[in-house]
């Protein structure tokens, strides 16, 4: 199915309602969008020790890809397929230290880079081993302490890192501490893309988020578009709880309360004076989405202040709206909408990217 979004926002219509309710579209998005983009894996502490492994499932119930982080004796971090190349068994079953990867089904061994090393009872096998007997290695990228991987990414994640560093490169993100007590998971009865639509505009803030609107200057709210990501900049209404920029910073002298980075298709990196809230949107079914909040604290004294406070309350307010929109797009009488040229640049950008990837 082809979706045509006019690149001129003043003329464009939104994605049609069928995008959010057609099972075929949902499966096509999996193949053409998620298989060709990047995902946030977590931070380097997942494999903190030398010669350690961490198995995980990438976007369970959607991609459901068994993957494995490893750190070898040279402290090189790799992201591998966690599926044995013999008969498809899961190789690593739990996190911990390990010098080798050994499949518990028939004893096939790999090193921590995923390279085949040994297989019993295969002496008579001809043309063995071949490169396909190694574990598949996924493209990875590291940004500070954070790790990203792609199944078959169609763009270089370095472009995303460069964009984010332009604004927050002055912050020591390696020193941000993961605070597990702040982690939250939310299950939303709506299509994953509707959640992103809502995130990508501040248009709704005065109508939905009374407390957030009190601290943000709605009139100065700004959206900056890049190739595969965009940035919303929230400015402080009263000049409290803002970033302290160095003099050479692009936003020096401005009262920035929050940077909201969105990375196509489903990652959000929200920087506040207190630290970072990572939000990952995880499709579960065509009408169900899990959103995971993971928090990294830099300045604990600024928690629960300014634009970065009451995040759970803001999330709950967003959920109500998004779930109501899901009900609305099921209507036989809603086809598509229009974009506000001044307030919905981020949503328009998202819809453009989706339409482009689905045409490939």
N, C-alpha and C positions, 0 to 999 in steps of 0.2 A: 504494500500500500504506500502510495506517494503522498506526502504532505508538502504543500508549497506555501512558504511563508515569505511574504514580500519583504525584502531587505530594507525598504523604506518604512519606518515605523509609523509615519503619518498616514500610510495607506494600508498597512498590514492588518490582517485578521489573526486571531489566536489560533492555536491548534484546535481542530474541531472536537466535539464531544466524543466522537468515536475513538479518538486516541486514548481516552481514559477508561473506556469500557469494552473495547474489543479484545478478546483473548488472543487473536492472531497478532495484533499489534504488540501486545505485551511480550509475546514470545519473540517477535522480530526485534524488538528493542534489546532483548537479552543478547541476541546474536550479533546485531550490527552496532550497538552502542556499548554495552558493558564488556563485551569480549575485546573491544578495541580501544579501551581507555584504561585509566589507572585507578588503583584503589589504595587507600590508607591501610597499612597493616598494623601499625602500632609503633612502639618505640624500641630502642635497642636493648632495653632491659628484659625483653622477652627472651633474649639469648645473651644474658649478662656474662656468663662464664665462658671461658675458652673451652672449645669442644663441647658445645651444648646444642640442643635441638628443641624446637617448639612447633608441634603440629597444630594446624587450625583448618577450619573450613571457610573458604571465602564466600561470603553472602549465602549462607545456608538457606535452603528452600527456594533459592533463585538460581544462582550460578552453581552452588553446592560443589565447589572445586576443592578437593583435598590438597592442601599445600603444606609446606614445611620450611620453617626458618632454621638455618644452621649457622654456627660460628665455628670455624676450624681452628687448628693450632696456630695459624698465622693471624687469627682474629678477623678473617675475612667472613663477612656475612653473605649468605646465599639464600635465595628463595627457590625451592625445588618443588616438583610434583611429589606428592606423598603416596604415589601409586606405583607399586612394584612393576617393573617392565617384563616380568615373567608371566604372571597370571592375574595381575590387577589387584593384589592384596594391598591394604593400607600398610605402609612400612613402619612408621613411627607412631606409637599409640599414646605416648605421654611425653610431657616436657621433662627435660633433665639433661645431665651430662652424658656424653657418649662419644667414643672415639671413632666409631663406625656406624653405618646404618645397615641393619640386618633384618631382612624380611622373616617374620616368624612362621610363614607358611612353608617355604622350601629352602630357606637359608641363603638366599641370594644376598650378596654384600655389596655395599657402595661406600665410597668415602664421603666426607661431609661436603664435598663439592658436587655430589651426585654421580660421580664417575663409577662405573661398574668395576668391581675388583675380583669377585669370585662367585662361582655357582657350582654346587656339588652335582655329580652325575651328568655333567655336560661335556665330558672329554671327547665323546664321539660326535658331538654336534659340529657340523661343517659351517664355515664362514661365521664363526662365533668367537668372541662377541663382536657386535657392530655398534656404531654410534647410537642406534635406537635402543640399545640395552642400558645406556646411561639414563638416569632420571632426568626428566625435562627441567631445564633451568629457565626460570621466568625473568624477564627484565626487571631490575630493581633500581631504585634511586633513594639516596639518603639525603635528608635535609636536617642538619643538626642531629638531634637524637631520633628523629622520626623517619620511618621506613615506608616506602611505597613500592608496589609491584603492579605489573600489568600482565594480563594473559597474552595479549597480542596488541600492545598499544600502538596507535597510529600517529602519535606525536610525542615529542621529547618532553619529559616532565621538567627538564631544566628550565624551560620557558616559564613554567608556573613558579618555580623557586625564585627565579629572577624577579618576577612581578611582585611576589610577596616580600622579598628582601628589600626592594626599593622603599617599602613603607616600614617594615618592622625589623630590618636587618640590624638596627642599632640595639635591639633587645638580645640578651644572652639566652636564646631559647634552649641551649644545652643545660642551663641551670634551672629551667622550669621543672617543678616537681609534680609528678602524677599523684593526684589526691583521689584515691579510690572511693572515699566517702562521698565525693561529689558526683560520681558516675551515676547516670540514670539511663534507663531504657523505657521507651514509650511505644505502645502498640496503637496504631491509628487505623481506623476503618476508612481508608481512602487510598487511591492510587498514589504511588511514590512521586510521580511528576507533579501532582497537585500540591504536595508538600513543598517541593522546590519552587513552584510558581509563587507560592505565598512568601517564601523566604526571600525571593529575589526582588521584592519591592517594599519600600517604606510607605507606600501610598495608604496602606491600611492602618498604619500605626495610630493616627489620631482617633480612629473609629473603634479599634480593637484593644489597644494597649494603653490604657489611661496612665498607668504609673510610668511606663517607658516614655510616653509622650511628654511627661512632666520634666524629664531630664534631657531629652533630645530637642535640638532646634530643627523642627520639621521643615521650615523654609529653606534651610541650608543643606538638607540631606542631599547627598551626591552619589551618582553611580558612574563608575569608570569601566569601560568595556575593553577586554583584551581578547586574544584569539580563542583560548579554551578556558577562560576563567573571567570573572568580573569582580569588582570591588564596590561595596557600598560603604560610604564614610558617614558616620554619625557624629555630628558636632554637638557639644554641650550647650545647653540652654543658658546655664549660669556660670560656666567656666570651672565647674568643680569636677574632680576625678577625671582629669584629662592626661594624655601622654606628655611627658617631659622630653621634647625632642632636642637633639643636638642642632647646632646652628646651621649645619650643612644639609639638614633634612628637607625633603621636598615639601613637607607640611609645617615647617618651622613657623611659629607665630600663630598657628591656628589652634582652635580649641577642639581637638579631636577626642571624642569620648569612646569611640569604637571603630575598629576596622572589621568589616564583614566580608571575608573572601569566600567566594563560591568557585569550586573547581568542577568542571563538567565530568561526569553527569550528576554526582550525588554526594560531593564532599563539601563541608563548610568549616572554615577556620576563623573563629571569632576572637579577635584580640581585644582585650580590655586592659586598663592600667594594672589590674590584678594578675593577668596572665592570659590563658588560652582555653577556650571551650571548643573542642572538636566535635562536630555533629556529622554522623554518617547516616545517610538515608538508605535503608535496606529493603528493597521490594520483597514481599513475602508471597503475595498473590496479586491479582489484578486490582483488588479492592482492599488490600491490607498491606501496611507498611510498618516496619520497625525502625525507630530512630534512636540511635545510641549517642549519648552525650558523654564525652571523656574530657576531664578537666586537668589542666596543668597550671599550677599556681606559681607565680613569680613574686608577688608582693601581697602577702596574706592580710596586711593591714587595710588593703583596699577592697577586699572581698565584701560583697553585699552592699556596694556603694555604686552610685552612678548607673550608667547604661548596662554595666555587667552584673547588676543585682537582680534578684527575683527571676532568675532564668527559668525556673520550673513554672512559675506563675505565667510568664510570657508564653512558654510552651503550651500550657493548658489552654490559654486563650486562642492560640493558633490552631490547636487541635479542633476546637469547636467549629471554627470557621472552615477549616479544610474538610472536615467531615460533612458539613452542610453543603459545601460546594460539590462533594462527591455525590450527594443525593440529587443536587440540582442538575449535574451533567447527565444523569440518567434520564432526564425528562425527554420526551419525544419532541418537545418544542424548543429546546435549546440546541443550537447548531455551533456557533462560535461567537466570540466577542471581538472587541477592538482594544488596542493598547493606548494608554495615556502616553503621548510622546514625551512628556516631561517626567513622569513618575514610574513608568514600567519598562525602562530600557533593559533592565536585567532579565525580565521575563521574555521580552522580545528576543534577546540574545540567546536564551535557553532554547526557545522554540526554533530559532534559526539553526542552531547546532543540531538539534534533534532531527529536523527535516533534512539537513545535509548528510548526516550519518546514515539515515534510513534509505537514502538514495544510492548509497555505495554498493 
